[in-house]
Amino acid sequence: MRAVRVHARGAGVGGLVAEESPYPYAGEGDVIVRVRAACFTPDELDWPASWVDRGGRDRTPVIPGHEVAGEVARLAVGTTGLSVGQRVLGLTDWNRDGTLADYVAVEARNLAPLPSGIGHAHAAALVMPGLTAWQGLFVHGKVEAGQNVLVHGARGGVGMAATQLARDAGARVIGSGRGRSRDEVLELGAEEFVDVEQPAWEEAVGRVDMVFDAIGGEVLDRSAAVLRPGGTLVTIARPPTVRPEDGRAMYFIVEPNRDHLVRVVRAYRQGTLRPLVGSVRPLDQAPEAFRAKKGTAGKTVIDVA
């Protein structure tokens, strides 16, 4: 099959090549997915999990990418809940070969049905931002209607999803980012916008019940001060170094979860969640897409079909 691989740890994006690769092995409980569209995270070649299996053994050459939309091509022994030919989307395991290939082996529990009305490109772009925002808001943040939620980085992929999902849950959303993002963030449904490049932006925020941080750095460190007593700070950037005196602060990494993904898909179908698709490129241009991705708007989608 065709795939994009890197053969040496440390080779970075420059080591990515489009080439022929062996067809994936399907273990018990796995599904082989015929990939139609895939997405990647620009810095995933820096993740330790990208280079080793679950036992810590080197697994180079590796295929990057973890977001997938396509059809079930084969069911392995012990796999239930899906059928050959069924349209699916999902998030693959960090320690296994990824989705920038014609076919990928995925644990069936990490896949959800993809309704016929959703195109493959939008489905692939929905997976990572949607799941991350859902888990941050509802699993870790316990957001409820009527609460005030500050979303840092509301113009980014995860921030956009968090803004839309929090608004749909009945929360009052304050979106933050650079000043030029103001109009777009307000169009997403945020009631207010805060420019975090301005000094003393905390005063403009006031006090909130939850902070969802997708920026990190100094913005994250200063965010504990805007929480109300008992509030929650959730970040995907790094473990917080400054914690609220009376509340919770946590860092989390998104996890594959079929039930959560079904809810994300439902939000898309209801029109309350829309991912931002940036450029769409064929598989053989995936190495170039990796190099060009940082700083560009929207998810870059690799059209494998």
N, C-alpha and C positions, 0 to 999 in steps of 0.2 A: 504494500500500500504506500501511498504518499504520506510524508510526515515532515514536520520541522523539528530538527533535533540539534542538541549541543553535546559535544563529545567529551569535554573536559571542564571540570569544576574550576571556576575562576576565569573561564574564557569570556564570560559575559555575553552581552548581546551580539558582539562581533563574532562569536563562535556559532551562532545559529545558522543552520543550513537546511534548505529544502531538499529532501532526498528520499530514496526508497527505504522502507523500514519493514520489519517483520509484522505480520498480522498479530494483534494482541491476543494474549492468553486469557481465557475466561475461567476463573476459579468458581468454586461453589458459591451460589448466591449472586453471581455476576450477570451482567447483561452486556452484550456487544452492541454498541450504538453506531449506526451509520451517521457520521457527523455531517450536518448540513450547514451549521453556523457555529462559530466558537468565539470566545473572547479570552483575554489574558489580562494579567496585572503587570504593569511595566517593570516593577522591581522584583518579580517573583524569582528571578535567577539569583537573587541575593538571599533567598530563604533557605535555611539548612534543610528543610523537608523536601526541597526540590531535587536533592541529590542523593537521598538515601531512602531505603524502604523502611517499613515500620520496625524492623529489627536493627536499624542503624547501618545496614550494609550499603556500600556504594552501588548505584544502579545506572551509572552512565553507560551509553549515551541516553539522555533523557528527552522526553517530549513535553514542552511546557503547555500552559493553558489549562483552565479548570472549569470554565463555563461552556455548556454544550446545549445545542438543540438539534434534534434529528429524529431518526426512527430506530426502533429496536430491530437489529439484524439477526440476533441469536440469543437464546436463553441458555444459560449453563445449568448444570444439575443443581437442584435445590432452589431455583429461582421461581418465585410466585408473584402474583399481583400485576404482571405486565404480559404483553403478548407480542409475538413477532409482527412487525409492520406498524406497531403503535407509535404515534408521535409522542416524543418525550422531551423534557428539558431537565437540567440538573446541574449540580456542583459536584465535581469529582474529588476524590481523596487527594490530599496534598502529597502523599508519599508514593503515588503511582504515576505512570505516564499519563500525559494530559490529552487535550482535545484538539491540538493543532495537527490533525491527521484525518485520514479518510474514515478510520474506525477507532473507537476507544472502548476499553473494558471499564465498566462502572458497576459499583455495588447497586443492586436494584433499589435498595432502600434510599439511595441518594437521588433517585429520579422521580419525577411527577408527570402525570399525563399532560400533554400539550394540546389544548383545544384547537380545532381546525381553523378558527378565526384569527389566530395569532401567527404572524409570519416568523420564520426561523430567526431572522436577524434581530427582531425586537425581542424574541424570547431569550436568545443568548445574552443580549444586553440587559435583560431584566434580572437575571439570576443573582449575580453577586451583589449589586446595589440593593436589590429588593430584599434578599435574605438578610444582609447585614443590617439594614435599617429596621426590618421587622424584629429581629432578635434583640437589637439594641434598645428599641423602644418598649417592646411588650414582654420579652423574656427577662431582660436585665433591668430595664428602667421602670417596668410596671406602670406605664403611662395610663392615665384615666382622663375621661372627659372633664373639661373645665380647668385642667392644670395649665400652667404656663411652661412652655418648653423652648429652650434656646438651642438652636441647631447651628453649630459652628461649621463653616464650609458648606453653606446651603446651596451653593452653585455647583459643587462637585457631584459626582454620580451618586454616592451614598447620601450626601447631604440633601440632594434633591428628593431622593426617595423618602428620607426621614421627614422632610418638610411636608410632603404630600400625605404620608401615612399618619403622621401626628395630627395634621389638620382634619383628616377624615375621621379620626378617632374622637374628635371634639375638643382637642387641645387648642390653646391659643399659642401660635408659633411666632417666635422671633428668630429671623434668619440672620446670620452674620457672614461676613466675607469682606473682600475688597470693595471699595466704593462703586466700581464700575459694574458690580453684580447686582446692584440694588433693584433695578426694574425687573430683571428676570426672577429674582427671589420673591418679590412681591407677587408676580404673576403666578408663581407656583402655589400661592395660598398663604404665605407668611403675612401676618398682620403688621409687623414692623421689620425694619432692617437696621442692623448695626454694623458700622464700618470698623473692623477691628484694627485697622491701621491708624485710627485716630486715638490720641491719648485719652485715658480715663473712659474707655468705652463701657466699662462696668457701670458707670453712673447712668448711661443711657438704657442699660438693660434693666436695672433695678434688681428685684429678687424673683427667682423662678423656682419651679418645683423640680425641673430636670434640665440638665445640660447634656446634649448629644454632641460630642466633639469628634470632628473628622479633620482637624488641622494639626493639633499637637503643639509642641514648643511652648513659647511664652503664653500663648492664648490659653492652652490647657492649664498651665500653672496658675493663671489668674482667674480661672473659672470657678474655683471652689468658693471664692468670695461672693459670688452672685446667687448662691443657693440659699433657699429658705431653710430653716431648721427641719431636719428630716428629709431634705432633698437628696437627689441622686445625680451623680456625675458619671456618665458612661463615655468611654473613649475607645477608638479603634487605632489610635496613633502609637501609644506606648503606655506602660504603667504610670499612673499619676504619681508625682513626687510631692504635690501639695494636696492635702486632703481636707475636706470640710470638718469643722469642729463637731457638728451635729448632723450627720448624714452619711451617705455611702459614696465611694468612688471606686470605679473598677475599669479595667481594661479587658477587652475580650476579642477573640478571633472568631469570625463567622464559621459555623459548622454546617455541613450538609444536613438537610432535614426535609423529608417529603411533606410532612404536615404543614410546616411553615411555608414551603414553596407553593403548596396548593392555595394557601391564603393569599400569598403574593400574586399568584395568577388570577385569583378571584378579584383582587383589587384592580388589576389591569383591565379585566373584562368589564368591570363596573365603571371604568373611566376615572377612577380616583388615583391611579398610579401610572405614570408614563415615563419610561426610561428615555434617556437622551442618546440616540445613536449618532456617533460621529462618522468617521469614514468607514467604508466597506471595501475590503481588499480580498483578492484571491489568495489561496493558500501559499503559493510560491512567493508572495510579497510579504508574508508574515514577518520574516527577519527585518525587512525595512520598516514595517509597521511598529515593531518593538522600538527601533531606534528613534522613530518620529513621534511616539505617543506622548511622552511627558510634556505637560503644559498645553495639550490640545483638549478641546471640549468634547464631551461625550465618550461613550465606549467605542473603541475601535472593534469592528466586527470582521472576523475572517470568514469569508464565504467559501466553504469547503466544497459545496456542491458544484 
